[in-house]
Amino acid sequence: MSAAPTRSQGESSLTASPTFVDWLAARKGGIAITGASGWIGSAMTQFVLNALPKPDVMRLRLFGSAARVLEIDGRTLAVEPLSGARLSGNLEWIIVHLAVAGADRGGDAEEVRAVNDNLLADAMALGKRASVRRFVHASSGAVHRQGGGPEKEAYSDLKRAQEDAVQVWSARGGPPILIPRIFNMGGPFVNNWSRYALSSFIDQAVTSGVIRIEASRPVVRSYVHVHELARVVFNAALGDDREVTFETVGAETVEMSALAETVRRVLYRPDIEIIRASMTGEAPDLYVGEGTAYQAALAKSGATPTGLDRIILDTAAYMRRVRA
């Protein structure tokens, strides 16, 4: 399991593909993003803003469960309520459905399931009232998970059921679909820092000078830069395949001890202490996608995988801006 930097840490993998830039420049298409104020939604929004011909931002529509404003790179953007929303009939649209309500929002499993099913129904209704080039439904590696407790099982059931619903809709005359199963991400707009190992390690390193790894068994992850994901999604959305599914996987696969060591090295903090819980000999917690299709889609977009060093640097830089 290597945590060494790779040759691909430059900007090439983090900008829009020529195919997507040309499609936007033709001014015949638009982007609609649900869950725009979340981590991946905000990053996707920033990515599209950077690719849109300025000042043409009318073709970027942002949606959420309620009206609000989103501040990105000095721009104030309106987030519209998703329920009952409509898109212009004069454009073809890529709809990216990222809106999700987790158990942390409150309510029992049935209430969380109902909220998420309503969000998907609203997103699909948005697609039924417009010309849609591609409906992107963000799923999760949790579709493979069995067990893990009631909350995790309910989330896995939800993700499997929603994938099925989108596939049935598309097969019955709906739009072409893209289902990215998202595993482990890094990069700007990360939120809920304590919930994710990468941001938690960075936060601990910066605030206390100690990285604590609570897991008592091997935990293996592989990280993708959120802007790299955006590049792949928007490039693949313009392909000809009726249905595309891929699972994210990064340039490196790392166990948590190696991740902590890499954070310490990338942040130039050799003084940081890494404390690991005693290992119990349990089976590894392996949460890594089967990345063949994703890597092929990344290569088709004209980019190479973003190295873990770069992902850590960009995540830490964003967190530093938030603290300031």
Disulfide bonds with the S-S distance in Angstrom:
none
